[in-house]
Amino acid sequence: MNIMKKYTLLSLIACVALLLNSCNSYMDLTPTNSQSDKMLFADASYTELAVNRFYHFFDAMGQFDVGQSSVGLTEGMTETLKYGCTTLNTHMWFANQIAYAEDGLPASTAAFFLGSWDLLYGYISQINIAIRNINKYAAYDEATKTRLLAECRLFRGWLYFEILKRSKQCILRTEDLDKTYQYNMPLSSEADCWQYVYDELEFAATNLPETSSTGRLTKYAAYGLLSRAMLYAERWQDSYDAAYAVIKSGKYSLTADYKTAWSTTAAQGNTESIIEYQYNLSGVTHSFDLNFSPGGDAGVVTGALGTPTQEMVEMYEKTNGTEVDWSEW
């Protein structure tokens, strides 16, 4: 009887072990259609793909999208471009109202058209998560890790620059994702915000390579953005120093033929291109050219939406280098 009990007990233990092993296999909840943060950011090639996502922010803030301004090209709010219609519609009357309204616009209205606050903070949040995960999980060489962090910080510095162009002060959110942010917390001072932008872009400039065969960001892209940002900050010496770093590199110069600055890529010999975001080169997939073509061009029905101002035109010389006599105008 004791022997039978012993064998029965052993059989039960074996069955339970087999059942538990089967359950463990059945209950394996590792997703097969997605990557964990650890798996994604531990591998350099995967991390680079994740960082590639941030390059699309250039598109979102470019002239073919509305991230920069919901009323069209911001040149329409300067002495460069004049929208030629008073229709209450995007790209037209709103831009003219902002540019020419004698009494100005209420802050809430200007914020609606030029704000991009939620868009920019959404992008910054994505970058903060990436920086946190690179620091936490990276299992590749230190040089690659530093380069990828420098790319992320260039984007973050640029996006905060975009916020400060509009708001002067903001809440500085970083990769410290455990920090509690509240809606009523005080804004960082204007000086601290600009210093943060400076530090981000300076880190990028120090740690990015001088050249890239794949079109990735370089140290001179960081210096170029830094120079522009410091103009807005009215930190003239910092702006000069960053611009001079680009000039003295000897890698960039004015193109010999002016029109090629707009029609060629860096790979095609464009010596003015410092940051380049290429659109679909196989053909036009937008209506930008149609909207801004002269109304008298063949086949153009909805063109001349915006035209250069006289001040803009008078900045140019004739093709032979002589000045234009505008007195008759």
Secondary structure, DSSP 8 states (H G I E B T S, - for coil): -HHHHHHHHHHHHHHHHHHHHHHHHHT----SSS--HHHHHHSHHHHHHHHHGGGHHHHHTSTTSSSS-TTS-GGGGTTSEEE----SSTTTHHHHHHHH-TT---HHHHHHHH--HHHHHHHHHHHHHHHHHHHHH--S-HHHHHHHHHHHHHHHHHHHHHHHHHHS------S-TTS---TTS----HHHHHHHHHHHHHHHHHHS-S--TTS---HHHHHHHHHHHHHHTT-HHHHHHHHHHHHHTSS----SSGGGGTT--GGGT-TT-SS-----TTS--SSHHHHHS-TTSTT-SS--SEEE-HHHHTT---TTS-----TT-
